[in-house]
Amino acid sequence: FFSFCNMQVPVLLLREGTDTSQGKPQIISNIGACLHVVDTLKTTLGPRGMDKLIHLGRDTTISNDGATIMKLLEVEHPAAKALVDIAQSQDNEVGDGTTSVVLLAGEFLRNAKDLLEDGVAPQVIIKAYRQACNLAIAKLLAMAKVPSADTPALLKENLLKCAMTSLNSKLISSHGVEWSTEGAVSMTGGEFFGRMAVNAVDALDENMDLSLIGVKKVQGGSLSDSIFVEGVAFKKTFSYAGFEQQPKYFENPKILCLNIELELKAEKDNAEIRLKDPAQYQSIVDAEWEIIYEKLDNCVKSGAQIILSKLAIGDLATQYFADRNLFCAGRVPDEDMKRVCKSTNANVLTTVSKVTPDCLGACGLFEERQIGAERYNLFTQCKNAKSVTIILRGGADQFMDEAERSLHDAIMIVRKGKKQSAVVAGGGAVEMELSKHLREHARTIRGKAQIIMNLYAKALEVIPRCLADNAGFDSIDVMNKLRYMHAKKDEDGSLYGVDIETGGVCDTLAKYVWEPVDMKRNALYAATEAANLILSIDETVRNPKSEQPGDNTPVGGKGGKGTGGRGMAGMMAGRRGVKRLK
């Protein structure tokens, strides 16, 4: 009896069925989940990296972009989602290096796993990782080179080299765009789209708003048929019969941009009016016609030859403008209208009662051009064009989607390079030099931090190792050559990285394999913080979903106090198919 009284009654604080995992096994389990994701992404790194085909329902995506793959994988593990977040942040901040940041974070965790199993506290690992990251960032900034950019042409060439480095690992880089008379490729897709990216960013104002760079996709043709428009181009909008009678070519036209409807509304949809005299109905109809004709007449009197509106332009207005040799387009997408205004200096008006010449835009040439199976409206030769449009061509939708993602990465790199021109050698050269620097520093400290810093340095070597593996070379031989070159005392050895063409090593800076410093710095920061975040999680609580949304029924033991004093009937009250009996 006394032993029964001394028994402790379990207190349930969480919902029944809640799964709680804690301690060192939980940290190791989280690391294992992250490494599964990293192994999926590892083979996509570098110019010879493979692509992934992701099939979701009816949608099929082919890509080797790290952020795109991580997003489409729909990772459900709560800890592994941290890798998805750092890939997305790297894509938003820099545009490139999304695969590298995930691989670095995974390698940091892989090495930390061995330490945890040997009994090292995660707090010690986190502290040493942060110290190693700070040392690596300081060394990275010291290694940065600022290429000579005395003239705008030289600056554009430097930006082109950064863009081509970003595009080297993409699907479109190896495609030939121009050929010589001997049949050799004189211009690859990497150079072709790299020049597009540089010209697009160069056309923007000092804010460099990327929303002013429009990218359109037209199926058919090849990559070499892609068009760069210094201005605005958008697909022909929905139109009525009178549209074909309108002129499609103007030189030095005035442009009127509106945000109003230019069409008649059905009376039953427009308003509800109660009349006593049927004759009054005709007067209301006549008034509505007078209003629409007054709007159209004001548009013509403004002197504009091109009328654009975000809202509908009906058949009456279309024919009215066609009779007066004017062009109109309704339901213009908001982003296209914004870019038209930016390029032509037009203002979007919500009324046409008083249209002043200052509100009108202007361009040197307007034309409607057939591109593939689509018709596009082109506004070019703008005096102060702050917007450009790139029209991509290709055979398959998946190929054009990947070309658009690749072009976005190159544009982001050029934008970042224009803000800060400092670069470092690519091809794994900077990672090898940082690894060497950390190993040398580790010899000057004592304790567990020395071992952890050595493992951090070892993790940095995953980038050149994966570059060699994905290119089909012997990674052990390549890594030995790199370590030999970087161990030299002269400065030139610090610039050697993986040579993808020969399977050896080369001075990647001299071969113009350039990467912006901001990309590497952001990757190191993000990868280290993600690894530290996962190492600091020692407990995971999973709450089961309630059977009905908003079910606030207390859940405890079986009956009695565990059910709020209402027993089994009280616990089950409100469930489907269960009635509470009084």
C-alpha positions, 0 to 999 in steps of 0.5 A: 500500500505504501509503495503504491502511494509513493508512485509518481503520477506522470504529468503530460504537458504535451499533446498525447502522441507527441514525439520528443527526441533530444540529446546527442543522437538528435543532433547526429540524426539532423546531420544525417538528414542534411547529408542526404540532401547534400549528396543529391546536390553534389554532382551538379557542381562545376562546368562538368556537373550533371543536371537533375530532372525533377518531376512534380505532377505535370511539371518537369524541371531540368536544372543544375542550379542549387537554389532551384533544385533545393526549392523543388525537392520540397524538403520536409525534414525541419533541420534540413530546411536550413539548407534550403534557406541558405541556398535561397538567401545566396540566390537572392543576395548574390545570384550564384554559388548556391550549390557551393554554399550547400556543399560547404555547410554539408561538409562542415556538418560531416566533419562535426559528426565525427567529433560529436561521436568522439564526445566533443561538446557541440558548443566547442565546435560552434565556437571554433567554427566561428573563429575559423570563419572569421579567419577565412573571411579576413584572408579572403579579403586580403586575397582580393584583386581589383582588375584594372578598369580605367575605361568603360570598355575595360570594365565591361570586359572584366564584368564579362569574364565574371559573367562567363565564369558563372555561366560555365557551369550552366546548360547553355554554356557549351552550345555554339552560337557562332561558327567560323568558316572552318566549322569551329565554334567562334562564340559559345552560349556562355559568351553570348549570354554573358554579353547580354547580361553585361549590356542589360545591367549597363543599361540600368540606372544607378539603382540597378533595379532588376525588375526593369530587365524583362525576359520573355520566352518564345518557343522555337528556333535556337539559342542564337536566335535570342534577341536583346532589345534596348527598350521594351518588348511585350507580347501582343495583347488581346485585341478586337477586329479593328486592331488589324486596321491599325498601323504597326510602325511609327517613327518618333511616336508619342505614347500615352499610358493609361489605367482606365477602361475604354469600353462600354459596360453592360447596363445590368452590370454597370449600375441599377437604375429605376425609371418611371418613364421609358424615354429616360432610358435612352437618355441614360444610354446616350449619356454613356456613349457621350462619356466614352466618346469624350474619353476617346476624343481626349486621347486623340487630342493629346497628340499620342500615336500609341495608347496603352492601358492596363485595363481593357480597350473595347471594340468601339475604342479599337475601331475609333483609333484605327480610323484615325491611324493610331495604335492601341493595346489594352490589358498590358501587364503591370510589369511591362507598363512599368518598363515602358514608362521607365524607358519612354519617360511616360506617366500612367494616367487615371484620367484623360480630362487634362492630358499635358505634353509632359505626361506623354512618353516618346521613343525613336521607333515602334514596331510590331514584329513576328518572333516565332509564332508570336507577335511582339510590340517593340519600343526601341531607340529610346533616348534615356532607356532605363529598361531592356528586354531579352527574348529567349528562343529554344526548342523545349520549354524546360531548356528555355526555363533553364536558360532564363535561370542561368541568365538571372545568375549571370545578371546578378553576378554582373550587378554585384561586380559593378557595385564591388569590382574585387574578384578572386581566383575561381576553380577551387583556388581560393578554397585551397588557399584558405584551407592552407591558411587555416591549417597554418593558424591551427598550429599556433593554438592549443586544445580541441580548437586546433583539431576543429579548425583543421577539420574546417580547413579540410571541409573547404577542400570539398569544392575543388574535389567535387570539381575534379570528380564531376569532370571525370578526373582523379580527384586524389591526383588533382588535390595533391597537385593543388596542395603542392602548388599552394605550399610554395612560398611564392604568391603565384601558387595561391592562384592555382585551381582545377583545370577542367580542360586538361585534368591538371591545375592552372592559374585560374586568375590568368585564365579569367576564371573570376568570381566576386569576393562578395559571393565567396564571403556570403557563401562562407558566412551562410554555410558556417551559420547554417552548420552552427544552427543545426549543431545547436539543436539538441531537441526536436518536438513533433506535435501530431495534427489534430483530427479537426482544425481548431480542435481545442479539446484537452488531451491527457490520459484515459478518462478522469482528470486527463479528459478535463473531468468529462471522461471518455464521452467528454474527450470524444465530444465533437468528433465526427460521428460522435454525439455527447449524451446528457 
